[in-house]
Amino acid sequence: MADRDDEPGDKNSEEEFREMLRNLLSGGGGIDPAQLAGAAGLPNDPASVAALFSQLQQAMNHADDGIDWSAALRQGEQRAASAQLQVTDEERARLDQALQVASLWLDEAVVFGRLPDSPELLTRRGWVAATMPIWTQLAEPVALSIADALTRVMREQAPEEMQSMIAGASKLMRGIGGAMFAMQLGQVVGQLASEVVSGGDVGIPLQADGRAALIPQNVAEFGADLDIPSTEIELYLAVRELAHARLFRHARWLRLNLISAITAYARGIEIDTERLEQLAEGFDPSNPTNTDELRHAVESGALISAKSDAQQEALARLETMLALIEGWVDQATADATSRLPKSDAIAETIRRRRATGGPAESAFATLVGLEIRPRRMREAAAMWRAVTDAVGIEQRDALWAHPDLLPTSEDLDDPSRLIARLTGAESAVSEADDEFDQALEALLRGETPAAPGEGGEAPQTPEADGGPSPV
């Protein structure tokens, strides 16, 4: 059977649907443009409303099977630039020096060599532009699922006389739904640009391997309320960023492995159509309550169904991988910054920042329903510390050579077996156990020579050998 999109009447249905949308967006349908912008998660201002209408118009004119992510970049840059400060010459000179010192200190704490390119100092807008390609890659599976589900529900909820028209315009509706999601993603990433302090702050490689970056404005804000010299904070954060970048440059497989795992997990996400139907039933775009509910449902991940058993297993593997990365970075940073008097205080601030919902947790939870548990990060850091103390940094860092060598979730719970494997103690214990098992088996078969006095034979005396008799 041919797909409905290929049927002769579909073109007229799509054109009819386009005309209806144009009429609604022009105000003929009673839609308040500001409320529609609110449903897309945009600020209530003329520029945002104009941007929304322009993007929806573009989606209507160029609907295809994909999502036009240019709206995400524009929205993200616009939001990031709203309170942005440019990098001053003084900041540049100070942070460049901090990064040079950080690199020297890190040489003593890790095996991985220096980066080929100089670290960047980015504005908030520059961070959005540099990282948006990865954000869109991670978000696309969920965006397509929501757009498809929204199209299906709208078709089912529509009056009978409009169902054929909506069915014929399904591709167009999918593009419009994707455009709305893209604009919301731009808002999320634009907000993150005011929170992150570096390129690796969210725990995944958002830039190319070997690229490190700091956001000077956010570094300054991070330390504004701490009773710690700014030079110490800058050095500490510089070391963390370089450690993260060096890890991903050395373990070339890690970036692709991690991003592939996240996108595969996201593709398995299913949309809660029952919840979507509840929102769509009687939906009135001019009602602020309706639009707020729709926006919140998409932004909070409420439209994502409960995780299946397979999803739970995939989530556990991802959380272990992310914990191993962050735990290693924490441990390497702690060793490299041991000269700083307040390094422990800065580390604790970062841990509290994670525990209260830092940029990584909020971004993952919104985009792919992936929450990072700080508890596993603490356990991972403790494990890497135990491994470092037991076998040194060279053997510790060699574990990143291949995914099969990495510690497991069980190793996080109990590092002693991992350390036993690395030190050879497990082999020695295993060899002794094998010898004991072999001796026991031989004894049960009666193959072990009898001890003197056993087996009915008298013990041999000196006379038996012709020796002198006892006095």
N, C-alpha and C positions, 0 to 999 in steps of 0.2 A: 504494500500500500504506500502511495506517495505521501511524503510529509506535508502537513497542512501549509507550510511556508511555500510549497511549490505549486499549490492549487491556483487556478486562474483567478478566482475571486479574491485572493489574498491581497493583491496590490490595491484594489479598491478599498478593502477593509482597512489596510494600513493607512492609506491616504485619509480615509474618514476619521480614523483614530488620531492622526496627526492634527487634523483640522480641529477636532474636539479639544486636544491638549492646548493648541495655540489659543483657542477661545478661552479656555480656563485660565491660562497663564496671563492673558491680556486683561483679565478682570471680568470677562463676560460671564464666568461661571460662579462668581461670588467668592473666589479665593482671595484671601488677604495675602499679598506677596510677602509681607513680613512673617506671617505665620508659616508659610511654606518654607521660607528660609530657616525658620526655627526647627522645622521637622528635619531639615538637612544638617542640623547641628551648627548653623552659621550664626554669627552675631546679627542683631537686628539693626543694620545700618544700610544706607542706600548702596554702598559699594558691594556689600555681600549679597544683597538681593539681586543686583545687576549681574554679579558673577554667577549666581545660581541660574538665573534665566538664560544667560549666555551659554552655560554648560548644558542645560537641558535642551536648548535649541540646537546645539551642536550634536547632542545625542540623537535628536529626532532626524537630523539631516544626514547623519553618518552612522546609523545603527548597523552593527555587525555582531559577530559572535564574541568579540572580546570586550574589554573595558578600556576606555580612554583614561589613562592615569594622569594625563597632563593636568587635570583639575586638582588632583591631590598635590602635585608639586606647587601649583599656583597658590592654593589655599595654605599649604604649609609655609611657603616663603612669606606670604602676606602676614600670617599670624606671627611668625618668628620675628619679622622685621618691625612689628608694632612697638616693641620696647627694647629694640636692639641698640647696643653701643658698638662703635667701631673699635678695632684693636689699635691702641695707641703705640707710638714708637717706644715709650718707656716700658709698657707691658711686653712688647715684643722682645726687647733686649733682655729684660729680666727673665722671661719664661724660656727664651732660647738658652740662656745660661743654665737655668734650672734643668732643662732637658739634657744638656751636655753632662752636667754632674750626675744626673740620674742614670745616664747610660754607663758612666764609669762605675757607679755603685752596683748597678745590675750585673755588670761583667763578673763581679765577685760572687753573685748569688745564683746565677743560672749558667747552664752550659750553652744555651742558644746564643748565636752571634748577633752582632748589631744589625740594625735595619739598613737597607741600601739607600733609602730616601730619608731626607730630613723630615722630622715631624712638622705638622701644619698647625697653625694657630687660626682657628676658624671663628667667624661670627655665627650667631644663631642661624641666620639665613643660609650661610654657607654650609652648616652642618645638615640642614634639611636637604639642600641640593645634593650633597655628597652621599647621603644615606637613603634617599627616597627609592632608588632602584631596588634595594633589598626589602624595604618595607612593603612595596607593592608586590614583590614576589611572594612574600609571606602571607599577605592579606588576600591575594587573588582567589585562592580556593574558597575561602569563606564568602568573599564578595559575590562570586558566581553562584554559590549555593543560596545565598539570601535573595539575589535577584531572580533566580529561577523559582524559588518558593513564593516570592511576592507575586510574580507573574501568574503562577498557578492559582494562588488563592484569590487574586483579583478576578481571574476568569471565572472561578467558581462562585464568587460572591456577587458578580455583576448581574443585573437584571437579564432576563432571558433574551430580550430584544437586542442586548449589547454583547452577548457572549460570542457570537460569530465574529463580530468586529474585533473584539479583544483577542480572540484566538488567532485571527489573521495577522495581528500586529504583535505577536509574542516576542519576536526578535527586537522590535522597537522598544517594547516595555522592558525587556531584559537590559538593553543599553541604558535606558533611563534609570532603572534601579541601580545599575553599576555606577552610573555617574553620581548618584546620590551618595553611594557608599564611598566612592573615591573622594568626594568633598569632605566627608566625615573623617576619612583617614588623614587627609591633609590637616584638618583641625587637630587631630590627636598628635601627629608628628610635629606640628608647629608648636603645640604646648610642650611636648617633650624637649624641644630645642631650648626651652628656658630652664630645664631641670638638669639635663645631663652636663657633666663637666668634661667629658672626653669621648673619643671615638668608641672605646670599648666599654663604656659605662653601663650599657644594657646587657652585657655578658655575651653577646654574639658579635661576629665580625661584620659590621655594617659597611665597612669600606674594604677595598682590595687588600689582599695579604701584604703585610709589610708596611702598611700605612698607619701612622699614629697621628693623633690630633688632640689638641686641647682647645677648650672654648674659654678664653680669658675672662669674659664677663661673668660666666657661671662659676669659674674657679674662685673669683673674688667674692661672689655671693655665698658660695659654700662656706667660706671661712669667716664671713662677716660677723657672725654671732658667737664665734669660738674664741676663747681666751688663749689663742695660740698664734705665734708669729706667722705672718703670711708667707714668709720665705720657707718655713717648714711645711706648710700646707701645699705650696706649689711644688716643692721637691717630692713630697709623698705622692701626690696625684700624678706627677710626671713619671715616677717610677712605676706606678700601677699601670699607666697607659702603655709604657714601653714594654712592660712584662707581658701584657695582653697581646700586643702586636708581635712581639718576638715569638710567642708561643704559636700563633697562627701562621707565621711565616715559616717556622721550622717544621711544624706538623702540617705539611701541605694538604694532607687528606682531611684534616679536621674541619675546615670551613665548609667544604662540599658535603661532608658527612652530616654535619650539624644542620645546615640549612635544608638539605634533602629530607632529614628526619622530621623537621618542623613542618615542611610543606606536605609531606606524606601524611603526617598526623592531621593537618588541617583539611586535607582532601577527604578524610574519613569522617569529618564532622557532619552531622545531620541537623537540619533546621526543624525547630519545633513548630510544625504547621498549625497545630491546634492553638498555640499562643498567637501565631500570626493571624489566624482566622479571627480570633477575638479582637485583635487590634483593627483588622480590616472591616469587621462588621459594623456598619453604621459610621464608618470613618468620615469625618468632616474636616477637610484641611483648614477651614476658617475657624475651627474650635481650638484654642490654644492648649486645652487639656489633651485633646487627641494628638496633636503634633508633638507635644512634650513626651507623651507615652511612647510614641513611635520612635522618636529620637533616642530616648533613654533605653528602649529595648535593644536597639542596634548597638549603641555605644557600650552598654554594659555586658553585652553577650547573652542577654536573656533569651534571645531567639535560638540559641544553640541548645540542642537536646542534651539530655544526660548522657554521659560517656558510656560506651559499650565496654565489655570486658577487654576487647582488643585495643580500644582506645586507652583504657586504663593501663594496660601493659606498655603501650607505646609512650604514654605520658611518663610512666615510671622510668623508662630508659632515657628519655629526654632529660628528666630532672636529674638523673644520675650524671649524665654527661655535662650538663650545665653546672652542677655542683662541683664536679672534678675540675672544670676550667676555672671557676671562680675561687675554689679552694686553693688550687695551685698558684693562682695570681696573688691571693692573699698571703700565702706562705712565702713566695719569692719576694714580695714587697716587704714583708716583715723583716726578712733577712737583710735585704738591701738597704733598708732605712733604719737599721739598728743604731746608727749614729745620731739620729734625731731624738732629742729629749722627749718630745711629745708624740712620737710615732704611735704608741699604743692608744693614746687618746683620739688621734685621727682615725685609726682603724676602728675603734669602737663607734665613732660617729658614723662611719660608713655602714657598719653592721646595723646600727639602729635605723639608719635611713632605709636599708633593705627591709627590715622587719616591719616598718610602718607603711610599706607599699611604695617602693622607689620606682624609678622610671621603667625598669625591666618588667616588674610584676604588672603594672598597670597596662603597659603596651601589649604584652603577651596575652593577658586576660581579655583585653578588648579585641584583639585581632584574631587570635587562634584558640582562645579558651585555655591557654597554658599559663598556669601559675607557678612561680618559682618559690620553693620553700626555703627560707633562710636557715632552718634547722639543718638541712642536708649540707648547706655550704659550710656551716661550722664543723660538722663532722668531717667533711672533705678536707678542710684546712688542718684539722687535728691529725687526720691520716697522713697527709703529705708531710707534716712535721715529724711524725713518728718514722716515716720512711727515710726522710732526710737524716735524722739522727742515727738511723740504723745502717744505712748504706752510702750516704753522701749524695751530693747533688748530681753527680754524673750518672750514677745508676738510677737515681730518681727520674731525671729528665729523659733517660733512655726509654722509659715506659710510654712516651708519646710517639715512639717511632712507628707504631702500628696499632690500629684499634683493638686487635686481639690481645695486646699487652696491657691495656689499661685496667686499672682496678675496677672491681664490680661493686654493685650496691652492697653485697655481703662484706666486701673489704672495708667499706665505709663504717659498717656496723662493728666489725672486729678486724682491725688492721694486723693482728698478730700473725694470721696465716699468710698474708701477703708478705710480711717481713720475713717469715720463715722461708718462704719460697725464694726470696731475693738473697737471703744470707746463706742458703744451702742447708739450714737447720732442718727443714722439712725433708730433704733428701736423706740426711743422716738418720733421722728418726724412721723414715720409711724403710731404709736399708736394714736397720736393726730389727724392725718389725718383721721384715721378710725372713731374716735369718732365724728369728724365734719361731716363726710359723713353719719353716722348713724342718727345724730340729724337732718340734712337737709332732709334726706329721711322721717323721722318721721313727720317733719313739713309739708312736701308736702302731706302726707297722712292724715293730720289733727289730729294727735295723740298727739301733744304737748299741755299741759294745757294752756289756755288763760291767758294772763296777766291781772292784775286788771284793770277794766274799759273796757275790751274787751269782746266780745261775748254777748252784750246787757244787761249785769248785772251791776247794780250799785255797786260801791265800798262799802265795808262793813264799817259802822261807829260805834263809841263806843256805840250809843244808841241801835243799834241792839243787842248788848250783854247785854243790861240792865244797862249799865254804866251811869255815870253822864253826863248830857247834858252840852254842852259847855256854858261858861258864855258869 
